[in-house]
Amino acid sequence: MAAENPDLLIVGGGPAGMMAGLLFARAGVKTLVLEKHGDFLRDFRGDTVHPSTLELMDELGLLGEFLERPHDEIRTLTARVADEKITIADLSHLPVKSRFVAMMPQWEFLDFIADKAKLYPAFSLYMNAQAAGLIEEHGRISGVTLADGSEIRPRLLTIAADGRSSILRAKSGLPLRDLGAPIDVLWFRLPKGASDYRETGGTFGSGTFIVQINRGDYWQCAYVVPKGAAADLEARGIEAFRNDVARAVPDLADVTGTLESWEQVKLLSVSLDRLEQWSKPGLLCIGDAAHAMSPVGGVGINLAIQDAVAAANILAAPLARGENADRLLEKVQERRMLPVKLIQGGQKLVHDRILTPLVVRKAVLDKVPFVLRLFKWFPILRRIPARVVGLGFRREHIHSPEA
Ligand SMILES: Cc1cc2nc3c(=O)[nH]c(=O)nc-3n(C[C@H](O)[C@H](O)[C@H](O)COP(=O)(O)OP(=O)(O)OC[C@H]3O[C@@H](n4cnc5c(N)ncnc54)[C@H](O)[C@@H]3O)c2cc1C
């Protein structure tokens, strides 16, 4: 029923779209989610489920079942500089039940949310359904056109949750502010080698920065490069890249040989931008579609989910009553813009003050910077990054009704 005649159409089955789908359907809003892929399995794009999201799971009564899915738990983040290792974030003091980041493949997370959403009769999900454009009538967005030429016109609202290359936001003409990003990231996996180093965090080298995420029997690695430099690296060949990685993190040298081709290395073209206006009559953008995040801090999924919760808190009750909620759309932006600006401001600071000098201008870092030393001398400071990464700013709670 929801699929044939939805009240709410959500485009994009990523963290923002699926969480919004679950919450609106839970409130009794006939909700249809469109996802252009045929499944949730795709390239690595972040496996982090933050403490704030785990709290939301708890508020929905789903935490226990969620944590039965395969995951690793990260409780501290470590920086390595000049052979010294410094804990820079410690989540064990967070004022929440789950004081860790659950590392769960994103498809597991999305699959779990989809399973729970499908329990509500008001929920429908179309896979292999790609939105291609917006339908605008009398100054209001009344639906979307699909790549196959068909149209879907929800009765009350369209939500664009189609990620950082959002076609709907491009078609909407909403004003976008590009904050620029000086870096790109190469993602790849390496098996665990002989080294007994097992900490999740980053290694600062001379002109290099590599993040290693401990995923049980393998490392998920992120190698930060200057924007646009990936093509030159690829032209130098995979062996040169293996040597770069081994030089940057010597204790990975015995496993870099497993990188046999560029097929194993995925490029993330980093962007940092946000809409200055997230909505127009009939249309609301959330998640990366409203604000593309840098991978710095690994908080994009978290923010996307918080947007979905805020949208449901503000809009689900009126939509469930069948009301036009256009006048409330701006309230979602009012609620979420501050956390987005704060996190993007922090990410820009890290881009400009740390990653640009190090990776773009190839600074030589041969001793631990004073700021990092502070985390060693005053362990209480480790609670600050833990709080920012784990809980973010202006944390959302589930207030949307359950029908
Ligand atoms: C390589 C990589 C690593 C990252 N690492 C992390 C991390 O460790 N931690 C973290 O928190 N964040 C990370 N991020 C960022 C994070 O993935 C995003 O911030 C987050 O996924 C945003 O969620 P979203 O739902 O708004 O958008 P997305 O996750 O991008 O979801 C958008 C969905 O819409 C679908 N879609 C797109 N266009 C259409 C269309 N026209 N019609 C229908 N469906 C469409 C897409 O297939 C996708 O499923 C990473 C990103 C990348 C690329």
The ligand as a MOL file (V3000), in Angstrom:
LIG
                    3D

  0  0  0     0  0            999 V3000
M  V30 BEGIN CTAB
M  V30 COUNTS 53 58 0 0 0
M  V30 BEGIN ATOM
M  V30 1 C 35.3410 5.5090 1.3660 0
M  V30 2 C 34.5160 6.1970 2.4350 0
M  V30 3 C 34.8140 6.0050 3.7540 0
M  V30 4 C 34.0590 6.6160 4.7470 0
M  V30 5 N 34.3320 6.3490 6.0410 0
M  V30 6 C 33.5000 6.7750 6.9990 0
M  V30 7 C 33.6300 6.3540 8.3450 0
M  V30 8 O 34.5410 5.5950 8.6870 0
M  V30 9 N 32.7390 6.7890 9.2550 0
M  V30 10 C 31.7230 7.6230 8.9140 0
M  V30 11 O 30.9190 7.9890 9.7980 0
M  V30 12 N 31.5720 8.0710 7.6580 0
M  V30 13 C 32.4130 7.6440 6.6790 0
M  V30 14 N 32.2220 8.0270 5.3890 0
M  V30 15 C 31.1420 8.9510 5.0980 0
M  V30 16 C 29.8300 8.2230 5.1390 0
M  V30 17 O 29.8530 7.1010 4.2570 0
M  V30 18 C 28.7280 9.1930 4.7380 0
M  V30 19 O 28.8190 10.4060 5.4500 0
M  V30 20 C 27.3760 8.5590 5.0530 0
M  V30 21 O 27.2800 7.3170 4.4040 0
M  V30 22 C 26.2510 9.4800 4.6220 0
M  V30 23 O 25.0480 8.7770 4.6810 0
M  V30 24 P 23.8720 9.1630 3.6750 0
M  V30 25 O 22.7910 8.1910 3.9370 0
M  V30 26 O 23.5800 10.6010 3.7750 0
M  V30 27 O 24.4850 8.9660 2.2070 0
M  V30 28 P 25.0760 7.6520 1.5300 0
M  V30 29 O 25.6240 6.7170 2.5000 0
M  V30 30 O 25.9320 8.1150 0.4190 0
M  V30 31 O 23.7680 6.9540 0.9420 0
M  V30 32 C 23.1280 7.4570 -0.1900 0
M  V30 33 C 22.3550 6.3130 -0.8070 0
M  V30 34 O 21.5800 6.8170 -1.8770 0
M  V30 35 C 21.7060 5.9540 -2.9890 0
M  V30 36 N 21.4720 6.7830 -4.1650 0
M  V30 37 C 22.3170 7.7140 -4.6770 0
M  V30 38 N 21.7460 8.3110 -5.7230 0
M  V30 39 C 20.5250 7.7340 -5.8780 0
M  V30 40 C 19.4680 7.9380 -6.7950 0
M  V30 41 N 19.5610 8.8410 -7.7830 0
M  V30 42 N 18.3510 7.1880 -6.6780 0
M  V30 43 C 18.2580 6.2620 -5.6850 0
M  V30 44 N 19.2380 6.0300 -4.7880 0
M  V30 45 C 20.3420 6.7720 -4.8870 0
M  V30 46 C 23.1180 5.4060 -2.8790 0
M  V30 47 O 23.2490 4.2050 -3.5840 0
M  V30 48 C 23.2640 5.2330 -1.3880 0
M  V30 49 O 22.8200 3.9900 -0.9440 0
M  V30 50 C 32.9900 7.4580 4.3870 0
M  V30 51 C 32.7010 7.6790 3.0570 0
M  V30 52 C 33.4450 7.0380 2.0720 0
M  V30 53 C 33.0710 7.2600 0.6220 0
M  V30 END ATOM
M  V30 BEGIN BOND
M  V30 1 1 1 2
M  V30 2 1 2 3
M  V30 3 2 2 52
M  V30 4 2 3 4
M  V30 5 1 4 5
M  V30 6 1 4 50
M  V30 7 2 5 6
M  V30 8 1 6 7
M  V30 9 1 6 13
M  V30 10 2 7 8
M  V30 11 1 7 9
M  V30 12 1 9 10
M  V30 13 2 10 11
M  V30 14 1 10 12
M  V30 15 2 12 13
M  V30 16 1 13 14
M  V30 17 1 14 15
M  V30 18 1 14 50
M  V30 19 1 15 16
M  V30 20 1 16 17
M  V30 21 1 16 18
M  V30 22 1 18 19
M  V30 23 1 18 20
M  V30 24 1 20 21
M  V30 25 1 20 22
M  V30 26 1 22 23
M  V30 27 1 23 24
M  V30 28 2 24 25
M  V30 29 1 24 26
M  V30 30 1 24 27
M  V30 31 1 27 28
M  V30 32 2 28 29
M  V30 33 1 28 30
M  V30 34 1 28 31
M  V30 35 1 31 32
M  V30 36 1 32 33
M  V30 37 1 33 34
M  V30 38 1 33 48
M  V30 39 1 34 35
M  V30 40 1 35 36
M  V30 41 1 35 46
M  V30 42 1 36 37
M  V30 43 1 36 45
M  V30 44 2 37 38
M  V30 45 1 38 39
M  V30 46 1 39 40
M  V30 47 2 39 45
M  V30 48 1 40 41
M  V30 49 2 40 42
M  V30 50 1 42 43
M  V30 51 2 43 44
M  V30 52 1 44 45
M  V30 53 1 46 47
M  V30 54 1 46 48
M  V30 55 1 48 49
M  V30 56 2 50 51
M  V30 57 1 51 52
M  V30 58 1 52 53
M  V30 END BOND
M  V30 END CTAB
M  END
